[in-house]
């Protein structure tokens, strides 16, 4: 390429101005001389921390209870409703999990004293560190942040919940064994007469002839019924008694009698997300 520069020695005159032509080569910078810039790795959306921010969590943990059966509850005006009696038996905090170590904040809780036949030595160390007796049932309850963690050895009683508030009860439903489609899924079944023979309770045709020519995945078919993890939401607390360890909630809860259930604050009413809280904090800081 050619560039026009002011001459040191007069070469020629063009339009009354002295000019000179100087040939220069194109300068290409070496790729090895450019400092490499390393960008920070992107955040994985399915990581434990990201899932924790998106998840709806409660400010405080729940507790374990034993289902004792159902009763008829009368209101002061004389109206009655079905209610379930739950027993709180030595429900104590065994430990905590923190976001710095485990990726999320949670509280370990045990219930029902078990003084013999403990299988795992690590559980005995957990009980000794918390200063509580060995427990029959151990589980964890996730909380919103580390400020809501409960100290080890703290006992949670029936008055942990207030009368009138809403709670969620989670348990394993009763096992029904192997059941057909009429009992398991509510199919109407075949006709009683008019040519129907030995096919009164069968599901009927399901595969098709040529299209689709197969049974599609997810088809409702006979199988084992019950023993599912189920949650009943927004049950009203009718009565609490700390000394007797009795908690009565309105309506029915999943599971058989003597079954262990989880009781927590109503997630749809009192729950919140860390992502929304952090966004609100940033907006307040920007406004200030």
Residue, then its C-alpha position, 0 to 999 in steps of 0.5 A: x500500500x502507499x501512504x502520503x507523507x511529508x518529504x524530507x527531500x523534494x521529489x516532485x511537485x503536484x498542484x504546487x505541493x511537494x509530495x513523496x511516495x513511500x512504500x510501507x508493508x502491512x503490519x500484522x500483530x502476532x497472535x502470541x503477543x495478545x494477552x489471553x482473556x479468560x471469562x468466568x465459567x457460566x453458572x449451571x442452572x441444574x446445580x444445587x445452588x441454582x435449584x435452591x434459589x428457584x425452589x419454594x422454601x419455608x423460613x422454619x423447619x417442620x416436624x414428624x408426627x404419628x397418625x393416631x386416627x380420625x375424630x369428629x370435631x365440633x365447633x362452638x356453633x355446633x357444626x361438626x367436621x372431620x379431623x385427624x389426631x396427630x401425636x408428637x413424640x420426642x421430636x428433637x433436632x439432631x443437626x444442621x446442613x449449611x449452604x457452604x458445606x452441603x449446598x443448601x440449608x436444612x435441619x435434621x430431625x429425629x423422632x420416637x426414642x429407640x433404645x436398642x437395635x441401632x444398625x448404623x454407627x454413624x447414627x449413634x455419633x449423630x445422636x451423641x453429638x446432639x445430646x439426645x437419645x437414639x431415634x427411630x425416624x430421621x429426616x431433614x427439612x430444608x429452610x430458606x436461609x441459614x438464619x432459620x437453622x435450629x440448634x442441636x438438641x432443641x425439642x419441637x412440641x405440639x405448640x410449634x404450630x398455632x391454632x388457626x394456621x395452615x399446615x401441609x401434611x406429607x405421608x405414604x398412602x396405604x398400600x392396596x396391593x395389586x389392583x385392576x384398572x377399575x379400582x386403581x384408575x376408576x375405569x367403568x369396565x365392560x358391559x354386564x350382558x349383551x355378548x360380554x363374556x369374562x371381560x366385565x372388569x377388563x380395560x378393553x382394547x389399548x394397543x390399536x391395530x396398525x396405528x399406533x400398533x403398540x401400547x403407548x408409554x404411560x398407559x393406565x394399566x393394572x398394577x400395585x396401588x398405594x404406597x405413594x408419597x402424597x402431600x395434603x395442602x392447607x389443612x387448618x390446625x384445630x387444637x394443640x396440647x404441648x403436655x399431651x403432645x397432641x396436634x389436631x388438624x382439619x380433614x384427613x391426612x395420607x397414611x395408615x394409623x401409626x404411620x409417621x407423617x411430616x407436618x410443616x407450615x403451608x408451603x403455598x401460603x408461607x413459602x418464598x424463593x431465594x431468587x425473589x428475595x435477592x432480586x428485591x434486595x438489589x432493587x432496594x439497594x439501587x433505589x437507595 
